[in-house]
Amino acid sequence: MAIMALVGYAQTTPPQTATIETWQCSYAMHSNSQSGENVETGTEAMDVAFDGNDIYFNLPNPIAGSTWIKGTRNGGKVTFTSGQKLGKYASNTIYLVGQNENGLCDVDFVYYEEQQVFVLGDMYAVFSDSKTEVSVWGYFSSLVISKDGATEEPEEPVVEIPGNVNLQEYAFTATSIEYNADGSLKGMTPVQWEVLVGFNGLSEVYVKGLFEAMPDAVVKGTMNADDVVFASGQYLGKNPLKQKCYFVSTFMSSIQDAEFTYENGVFDGGSYYIAVNAMKNQLAPYYVYAGVKLTKIAAGAATPATPSITNYEWNAGEGLGTLDLSIPLNDVNGSPIKTSLLGYKILLQKGSEQSEFVFRKSEYENLEASELTVIPYKFTDNFDFVPGPKVYFYAPFTGYDKVGVQSVYTGGGETRTSEIGWYLLNDQVDGINAGTRQGIVDESLTDLQGRRATATSRGLLIKTQRMADGSVRSTKVVK
C-alpha cells in the first residue's frame, strides 16, 4: 500500500540541470496509533534526481505523500542533512532527522553505484517535529531505493585470491581484547590459530582465515619493500549470524590502514589493532586483536608440546560426558606447527596400566571409519567432536585413576608424540567436578566451529559455563 499524504507541503525541488529518473522504493515504515505501533511494509515508485554530486529523493512519507530532499554524495555515501522539512501536520512542522545509537544524526545512505542501489545506513530515518532532538511521529527502520526494484542491500564483493597464488601455513598469534557492554575492558587472552598466506609477485599478499570465526574470509595487503599495508574497510562477508563483517584496523584510537613489517617470514602488526567490525568506516567491533604476528610455519619433523584437559564432566542423568581439551599449536621449543599434520588421542590409566580410548562407530554413528584412535586436530562430525577441541563420550571412566590427552604430529616423514597431559579423576563427586558445584561466573554460547552465537541462534550449540573456581563445564544445546 502506498504511503498516503496528510497535508501536501513541498520544500525542495531539483534544479533544471538535474536528471530525474523513476526508481523503486522498498520500506518498513513505523507509526503510532491508539492501538500501539503500526508497521507498514511496501514498495512504490519514487523519483530520484542526479545533479553532479547532489542527489535528490522524492521521499515517500505520511506527512506530504512525497517530498523532495537533497543529499550530497561522497564516494559510496550520500548524506542528507538532518532537519530538512517534510511538511506540516496541523500546526506542527515535520522534519526528517536521523537517529542512531548516539542520538540525533544526519541521514546517510550507502550508495552501490554498480548495482544502482541506495540503502539506509545503520540508523532510523525519523519524522520529527523538532530539528534539534528526536521527537518521533514515525520512522523508517529500513529503506532501499533501487533502479531495478531490488528490496535488499546488495552483497558487497569479497577479496578473491588469484588462481596463480600458492598458499602456505602461517601461525596467527595475538591478544584477544574483550569489552563489556558499557565499553569497559572485560579481559585480554592470548590466542593462536593457523592462517594461509600467499604472495602475488612482489606487490600483493593475501591472508585467508585471519579471523578464526571467519576461516574462509580473505584480506589483501600491498607490499612495499619490507612493509605490508592492509587497507582498513575490506569486506569479509557475513558471519554465521548473517551479519556483515569488515576488516578494520586502528592506531591511536583512530581507524587507519594497518601497516605490518615483514622480515624473515614474520608479519608484525606492531601497535596496530585489527578487528572484525560491523561497519566499514566506524568502529563497532565483534572481535579485537592486539600485538598481531603472522609467523611462517617451518616444514619438517617436530615434537608437539604437551596438551591438557581443561575440564572433565560426566552427567549421569543425561548419560553424557565431555572432555574440554587444550592442544598447543607449537612444538616443545615454542615454534608453530601445522594443524593439518596435528592430531590427538585420549588415554586412560588404572594403576600402572595405560590404554588408548577407541572411538567406535557403534557409539559415534557419524564416524566414517569403524573406529578412530588418533583424532585430526580440525576434525568434526558436527555432533560429538567439536573444533576447539571438545569431545563427548557416553560412558563414565569408572575405575580409572586418570584420563589423559596426547598430541600426535606427522611431519618430515616422522610421527612424534608429546608428553601426556593427565587429568586426575579422584576429585570427582558423583561423577561431576566438585568445582562445578560452585557459582557460575560467566556463560557463553558457540556453534560447533567455536564461533560465538546468541540466545536467538538456532541449531546445535555449545553452552560453556565458567565456574567461580576457574573450572569450565560445557553442554550441548539444541534450539
N, C-alpha and C positions, 0 to 999 in steps of 0.2 A: 504494500500500500504506500503510495507516495505521501511524503510529509506535507500536511496541509498548512496553508498560511492562516494566521490570525489577523494580522494587520500588515498591509504592504508598506515597505519602507526601504528604499534603495539609497545607498550612500556612496558607493564606488562603482565606476564603470571603466572598462579597459579603454585605452586610447585608440584612435583610429589606426595607428600603426600596428596594433596587435592582431595576431591571427587567432580567430576564435574557432574551436572545434567542439563537437559534441562527443563527450565521453560517457562512461557509465560510473555511477557511484553506488557502492555497497556499504551499508552502515548497520550499526546497532545503536539506536537512539533511546536514551532513558529519560523519562519524565515522571513527575509526581501527580498523584490524584488522591481522592479521598480514600480509595481502597489500597493505596500504597504506591510503590514504584512500578511503572509500566515500562516494558522493554519492547520496542518495535524494531524488527529487522526487515530489511528490504533492499531493493536495488531500483534505480531510476536513472534516466538520462540527466546529464549535467554538463553545462558549458565550461570549457577550460580555455583560457586565453594565454598566448605566449607573446612577450614583447622583450626580446633580449633576455636578460636575467630576471625580469619581472614576470611573475606567474599570477594569473587571476583565476579564482574559483567562483563560480556562481553557486555558492554553497547552499544545499537544501537545509532548511531549518524550520521549526514550528512557529517562529515569530513572523517571518515575512514570506514563507514559502521557499524563497531562494534569495540570496543577497550576494553581490559581488564583494569579495575580499581580496586584498593584494598581498602577495608574498614575494620574497627575494630569494633567488636561487644562489647557493654557494656550493658548487660541486654536486654531491649527491644529497644535499639537504636543502629544503625550501622552508624558510621561516616566515610565518605570518605574525606580525607584531600583535601582542596581546592588547585588547581594548578596542578593536575595530567594531563599529556599530553594525548590528544586525537589523534593528528596527525598534518599534515601540509596542509595548503591551500596556493598555490603559495609560497611566501616567508614567510608566517606567520605561527608560531607555535600556535596551538589552544589548550587551556586548559579548563578543567572542573572546574568551580568555583560555589560556592553558593551565592545567593543574597536573603537577607530578608529585612525587613523594616529598618534595621540598616546599610545595605550595604553589603560588602563582608563577606562571612562566609563559613565554611565547609558545605559539602553536607550531610545532615542527613536523614536517613530513619528510620521510625518506623517499628520494626520487630514483627509481630504477629506469634510467634513460633507455637502455636497450629494450627492455620489456614494455616501456611506456606505462609505468605504474607509479602512483603516489600512495604511500602508506603512512597513516598517522603514527607518529613516534610513540615512545613509551610514556604516554600521558593521556589525559582526558581533554577533549575539546568541549568547553563548558559554555552554556548560555547563562550569562550572569548579569545582574542589574547593577554591578559595580565594576569599575576598571582597576581598582586598587586592592580588591580582595575577591575571593571566590564566594559568590552568593548564587547558589545553584538553582536555576529554573529547569534545566535539563542538560544533558551532555551526551556526546558521542564517546563510547568506550572503544570502538573500532571503526575505522573509516578507510576504505580502499577505493581509489579513483583510478580507473584504467581505461585505455582506449579500446581494448578488445573485450571488456566485460569481466575480467578476472576479479575474483572476490577474495583472494588470499594473497599474502605477501609472496613475491617470487623467491625461490630458493637461490641464495647467492652462490656464485661459483667457488668451489674449494680449490686449493692448490693441488695440481696433478704432478706426479713425478714423471719426467720424460723416460721413454722406454729404454734409452741407452744408459741410464744411470744404474750402477750396481750398488746395492745397499749392504752395509756392514754393521755388525753389532757394536754398540757403544753403551756404556753404563751411565744412566742419569742419576746424579746424586744432588741433593738439595735439602733445605729445611722447609718443611711444610708449615705455613703460618695459618692458624685458625683464629677466627674472630667470633665474639658473641654477637647477639642480635643488635646490641646497642653500639657496636663498633669497637668495643674494648678487646684487648688481646685475650684469647682463650688459652692458647698453648702453641708450642713450637716442637715439631717432631722431625727427626732425621728420616729421610726416605730415599729409597733406591729402587730403580727398575731398569729394564732394558729398552733401548730405542734403536732405530735403524737410521743410519746416516749415509747419504750418497752425494757425490760431487759431480757436477756437470761442467767439465773443463776447469778453468781456474777462476770462474766468476760466480758460480752458483753452488749452493749447498742445500740439501733437502733433509729434513728431520721428520721421521714418521714415529708416532707414539710418544711425542714429547710430554704429553699428559696421560697418565695411566688410565684415567677414566675415559679417554677417547683414543684407544690404541690405533685406530685407522686414520686419525687426523694428521695432516701434513703441514709443516711450516717451512717456508722458503727463506733462505738468507742470501745476501750478496757479499761476496768475498772481495777484500781489498787489502793486498799484502798479507799481514798477519792478523787482520781484523775481519770479523763477520758481523754484518748488520742484519738483524731480523726486524722487518718493519712491523710496528705495532698496528693492530686492527685487522690482521688477516683472519678470514672467516674459516672456522674449523668444522662447521657442520652443526648438527643437532645432537644433543646428548640423549641418553636413554629416556629422559623425561620429555623429549621433543622440544627442548629449549634451545634457541640459537646461541652459539658459543663463538667467541672470538679470542684470538691470541692478543694479549695486551701486555705491554711492559711499562714499568715505571722507574723513574730515577729521581731521587729527592722529592718524592710525593707527586710528581707530575708525569703524565703519560708521554713517553718518548720511545723512539725506536731503541731496541736492545742492541748494545754493542758488546760482542764477545771477542776476546782474544783467542787465537788458535795457534798452538805450538805443540809439537811432538805428540800429535794425536789427542790433544786435550782442548776442548772449548771451555772457556772460563767466562761466566757472566759477570764476575766482579760484583759491583754494588747494585746491579740491576735486579729488580724483582720481575718475575713473569707470572701471568695469571690466565686461567680460563675465565673469561669475562662475559657477562650477559649483554654488554653493549660495546660498540665499536670505538667510540670516542670519549666515553665517560666511564670511570672506574666503578664497576659493580661486579666484583669477582665471586665465582663459585669456589675456586681454589687459587691459592697464592703460594709462590715458592721463592725463597731467597738463597743466595750462595750457590747458584746453579753451576754444575760442571757436567760435561759430557766427555767421557774417557773411553778411548778405543779399547776393546777387549782383545787381548792377545790370543792367538790360536795356540794349540798345544795342550799337553797334559797338565793337570792341576789337581791338587788335593783340596777338596772343599772344606770350608770352615765348619765348625760343629753347629748343628741346628739345635732347636729346643722345642719342647712342648709348653706352650704358654698357658694352656688350660685343658683339663680333662674333666668330663662330666658324664655321668650316667643317670638317666631319668627312668627309674623302674616303672613308673606309671605309664609312660609312653613307649617303653621298650626301645629307647633310642639314646645313643651316646654321641659325644662329639670330642674330637681332638683338634685343638687350635695349634697350628704349627708356625714356627718362625724359621725360615730357611734362608740363611745368608747367601747373598749373590756374590760372594767373594771367596778366594782361596785362603789357606791358612796364613798367607803373607799379606792379606788385605787387598790383593789385586782382583779386579772384577772378573767373573767367569760368565760363560754364555748360558743363558737359561734353556736354550734349545738342546744343550748337552747335559742338563742337570735333572736329576730325579731324586726320589727319597723313598725310604721303606720304613715300616713300622716293626719294632721288635718287642718281645715280651721276655721277662726274666723271672724265674722262680728258683730261689736258692742260687746255685751256680750254673743252672741250665738256661740257655738262651734259645729263642726260636723266632723265626720271621713270621709275621702275620700275613696270611694269604687272603686276598680279596677274591671271592669266588662268585661266579655269575649266578649261582643258585640263590645268593643273598643280594647281590648287586646286579640286578637284572639289566641295567643299562650298559654294562660292560660288553665290549665286542668279543674279547677273549674269554675263554672258560675260567681263567684265573689270572690274577695280577699281583706281583710282589713289589716290583720297583715302579713307582708312580711318576711319570714325567712331571716336571715342575708345573707346567702350564695346563696339565690335563684337567678336564672337567667332563662329567657325564650329565651336567645340568641338573644334578639331583644330590648325589652322595659325595662327590668330590668337587670342592669349590676352590677356585684360584684364590690365593692368599697366603698359604693354603689352609683348608679346613677339610676334615674327613669325618664322615658319620659312620657309626657302627651299631650293630643290632644285638650284641650280647655283652654283658659286663666282663671285665677282665678278672673274674673271680679266681682267687687262689694265687694270683701273681703278685710279686713284690713291687715290680715297677714296669712301666711301659716306656719305650724309647723311640727316637727317630734318628735315622742316619742318612746323610746325603750321599748320592752316588753321581760321579762325574766321569763321562766318557769323552776324552779328547786326546788328540795326538796319538791315536791308536792304543790308548791305555784306558782302563777303567779303575778309578781310585775312589775310595770311600772315606768319609770323615770319621771322626770320633763320634760315639753315640751320645746323644743328648737324652739323659734319663729323667723320668718323672716318677717320683715315689707314689705308690698307691696306698700306703698305710695311713695316710692322713684323711682318708675318705670317711664320711659319716653317712650311713645309709646310702652309699653309692654316690653322694654328692659332695663336692668340695666343701669343707667347713666354712671356707671364706665366703661362699655364695649365700650363706645364711645371713650375712650382714647386709646393710642397706645398699640399694642401687644408687650410684652417684652419677651415672651417665648412661644413656641408651641411644642407640642409633640403628638405622635400617640400611642395608645394602642389597644390591641384586647379586646374582650368582657370579658376576665378574668383579665383585668387590666395589662396585660404584655406588655412590650414595643414592638412596631412594627416600621417598617421603611417605607420610601416612596415607596419601591418596594413590600411591603406586600400586600396580596390580601384578599378579603372578607369584612365583615362588621367591620369597625374600628371606634374608637372614637378619634376625634381631640380635644385636650384640649389647649385652649389659655389662658395664664395668662396676665392680663392687667396691665398697669402702676400703677393703684391704688390698686393692690393686688387682685382684683376680678378675677373670673375664668368663662370662657364660654366654653361649650362643645357641639359638634355637631357630628352627625353620618356621616360617610364617607363610601361609598360603592365603592370598587376598584376591 
